[in-house]
């Protein structure tokens, strides 16, 4: 069984897994917004992702000290292979369903 990741920031503890499940509708809405805006154009998709990343960092800056932001970004870097594998599997599953 996969160990749930817990994060502590300024005395607040939360589970990524629990929060991620609650935020799935929001994430899906973001994906749909970007898909509707980019119309499959890679350059527009890339810029949309950059804009979202910049907005995230700006929001973190209003809430967290630099050290906490750095820790979050380090965690993101550490899970890149896992995220890539999951996303590639989702794309494979979707393509199998479509055909």
C-alpha positions, 0 to 999 in steps of 0.5 A: 500500500502506498504511504500517504504523504503528509505536509506540515506548513506553519502548524497545519497538517494535511494529506495530499491524497485527501486534498487531491481527491476533494480538488479533482473537480477543480483540476478537471475544470482547469484541464477543460479551460486549457483544452478549450483555450489551446484547441490542441496548439502546443504553443498555447498549451505550453503558455497556459501551463506557464501562466498557471505555474506563475499564478501558483508561485504567486499564490504561494508567496502570499501564504508561505515563507520561501523555505516552504515554497522551496520544499514544495517545489523539491517535492514536485521535482521528486515525484515527476517520474511518478506523475509522468508514468500516471499521465502516460497510463491515463493517455494510453487508457483513453486511447484504448477506450476511444478505439 
